[in-house]
Amino acid sequence: MSRRVVVTGLGVVTSLGCEVAEFWDRICAGKSGVGPIGRFDCSDFKVRFAGEIKDYNLQDHLEIAAKDIKRFDRFVQFAMGAASKAIRQSGIDFRTGDPFRNGVLVGSGIGGLQEIEQQHAELFDRGPSRVSPFMIPKLMVNAASGNISVHWQLKGPNSAVATACASATNAIGDAFRLIQHDMADVMVTGGSEAAITPMGLSGFSRMAALSTRNEEPERASRPWDRDRDGFVMAEGAGILVLEEYERAKNRGAHIIAEIIGYGMSADGSHMTAPDPEGRGAARAMQAAIRDAKINPDDIDYVNAHGTSTPLGDKAETVAIKTVFGEHSKRIFVSSIKSQLGHLLGASGGVEVVASSLALQNQVAPPTINLDNPDEDCDLDYVPHEARPTEIRRILKNSFGFGGHNACLVLSRAT
């Protein structure tokens, strides 16, 4: 059995807004959500900016007791807030029907890093008796999936994915498979991350992975630009409600987009650097297109991984050319990481939300800060301004440390 799977709900928590309409308007306007870090003193750090979410309060987005929020790490709070928006938009009332047909699958690359740091300090400053009894359930990578399941009483498949920066896209793909093969009717899925902490920032900085453009942070994330010098850390969540097509149609749901293909692969060559020939990435793209039962020429737009790293952007460009050949000159490719920064394990969730909105609104989001294109990166990256255009199908790419590659194909709702 192979059932159709559609998107009926979207939710985001990002530095460009926590309401989907606001987020999309700012994406299309080419706004940047990157700026100086304010949550902790980073004056001694080499990198002092990120795509940080300011003044986030889960109670602004979800009716929940303050005592319960204290049991959630920041990445779980983001996931819960985004899930509440997606579920509300879907119009599904989880208090009715069979709860064993409703599931959750949310990815995170790192999980509760803030909780780890805080409890580590408690252990060494005040002793083992001062470590919080909530530490373990707060820091677990599956804490987002688990808490969403508990809050909305979703008793079907419940899992979590940790494949670095491919986590959310893998999670959405795996959720797609569960519905496709009749193991669930509805899945709440996506990704969440909150790694802008002293340890997270210093760790990625010490890897020389981050941009050091402290004087102009909003211009630091510049995929495919000759002057790019690394990615920009960001935080947030992107959550979707996926639903079996006939179920959604019968209840009169608004169908935003359809997921029609999923592919994944591994580079198998290096823990942090991509295959320079993009062979693993190309294989995942080809697998997703083949799974969708379409031809490469049927793709109109690629929502790229596009991290603004010297090696990654070139490798993705090579992979796109490998997959699409001459058609690569005709498709649009862009990266909203130019505006948000890189949400690590949550990036695919937010970017699949953006891809769904691109299909709904027939607009390709821009790549901002692309002022001096790298001569080795010569595709149409939709520089500076969003582009209204016909978009029938989108390929979404996500690649992660460890050589993880995950790709989805989305189609316009019909």
Secondary structure, DSSP 8 states (H G I E B T S, - for coil): ----EEEEEEEEEBTTBSSHHHHHHHHHTT----EE--SS--TTSS--EEB---S--GGGTS---HHHHTTS-HHHHHHHHHHHHHHHHHT--TTSS-GGGEEEEEE-SS--HHHHHHHHHHHHHH-GGGS-TTHHHHH-TTHHHHHHHHHHT--S-EEEE--GGGHHHHHHHHHHHHHHTTS-SEEEEEEEE---SHHHHHHHHHTT-B---TTSGGGT--TTBTT---B-BB-EEEEEEEEEHHHHHHTT----EEEEEEEEEE--S-SSS--TT-HHHHHHHHHHHHHTT--GGG--EEE------HHHHHHHHHHHHHHHGGGGGTSEEE-THHHH-B-GGGHHHHHHHHHHHHHHHTEE--BTT--SB-TT--SB--BSS-EE---SEEEEEEEETTTEEEEEEEEE--
